[in-house]
Amino acid sequence: MSDRQGEQSDPEDDDTVQKPQGPYVESPIIMTTVRVIAPFVFTLGLFVMFHGADSSGGGFQGGVIVGTVVLMLGIAFGIETTREWIGPQLPIAVIGVGVLSFLLIGTGSVVVGGGFLEYAAYASATASSTVSSWSNSQSG
């Protein structure tokens, strides 16, 4: 009740009324399932990412699978908890390493005589160096 007569108290001012915290609800079933499944999904994502050059899949598909692990953690444990666990530096570092790798691979193919991101240039450079080293060993 209010201190003044004739006025009703505002339920938002009352400390006993719990305000909804948002759509996140702790579920032990979901949390346990994510704890069990996340390592396997992460491993699958890495496998697809690194095995994709020789078979179906690739970097993008593997990255999406690995990103799904972060999404599962956010759903199971809450977005804020996941943000605290990952920290602000990790996403920036991963993006920086990805961009740097992309640029190094792209300019590397230009250095060996191909176009930007022309992967066949690496095969040509490797084959020509193998042939020249083989012919040098035969002539000696």
N, C-alpha and C positions, 0 to 999 in steps of 0.2 A: 504494500500500500504506500501511498504518498504521505509526506508530512503534512500537506495541505488537505483540508477537508473538501470533499466533493470532487477531487481529482483522482484519476486512476493512475497507477504506476505504469510506466512504459516497460513492456517485457524485455526490450533490448537493454535496459539499464539494470535488469536483475542479473546477478552473477550466477544464479542457479540454472538459468536457461542456457543450454548448449547450442551454439550456432553451428550450422553445417560447415564442415571443413573443406568440402569440395567433393568431386566424384570418387576420390581414392578411398577404398575400403580395404583394410588389412584382411587378407584371407589366408589362413594357414595352408590351405590346399594349393592355392596359386603360388604362394611363396615356396613351398616345398617342391612343387613341380618345376618351377623355374630354376631352383637350385640344382635339381637333378638333370634337367634337359640342357641348360645353358652351356656347359662345357662341351657337350656333344655337338650342339649347333655351331658353336664357335669353331670347333675342330673341322666340321664339315665346310664351313665358310673358308677357312684357311686352305683346306684341300682343294676346293673348287678354284680358289684364287691362284694357287701356285701350280695346279695340275692343268689348268685351263689352256695353257699354250699348246699342249699336245692332244687334247681331247675337248669335248664340249665343256662349255663354261668359260670362265675367264675372270679378269680382275673386277669388272663391274658386278658380275653376278655374285662373286665371292664377297665383295664388299657389302652388297645388299644383305647377304646372309649374316655377316658379322654385325652389321648395323641392326639387324633384327634382334640380336642378343641384347644390345643396349635398350632397345624398345621393350623387350620382355622384362628386363630388370626394372625399367621405369614403371611398367604396369604392375609388377609384383610388389616392389618395395617403395614406390612413390617417386615422382619426378625429382623432388628436392633432395631426397636421399641419394638418388642416382647421380645427380649433379655434383653433390658433395664428394661422392666416391670417385667419380671420374676426374673432377677438378677442372679448372679453367685452362690449364696448360696442355693437357693431353690432346684435346681436339685440335688446338692450334699446332702442336707438334706433328700430329698425324697428317694434317693438311699440308704443312710445310714440307714434310718428307715426301708426300705424294707428288706435289708440284715439282720439287727438286728432282725426283726420280724421272718424272715425265720429261723434264727439260734435258737432263743428262742423257737419257736414252735417245731422245730426238736429235740432239746435237751430235751425239756419238755416231749416228748413222751418216750425218753430213761429213764428219771428220774422215770416215772410211770411204767416202766417195759417193754416197747415195743422197737421197733427198731426206728432208726432215721426217722422222719416224718411218723411214723405209727399211723395214726389217730385213729384206733380202740383201741389203748392202752388208749387213753383218755376216751373212752366209757367204757372200762373195769374197769378203775380206778374209774370212777364216779359211775358205777353200784355197784362195790364191797363196796365202802364207803357208798352208800345209803343202801345196804342190811345190812351191819354191824351196821350202826346207827339205822336201824329199829329193828334189833334183840336185840340190847342193850336196846332199849326203851321197848320192849316186856318182857324182862327178869326181869326188875326192878320193 
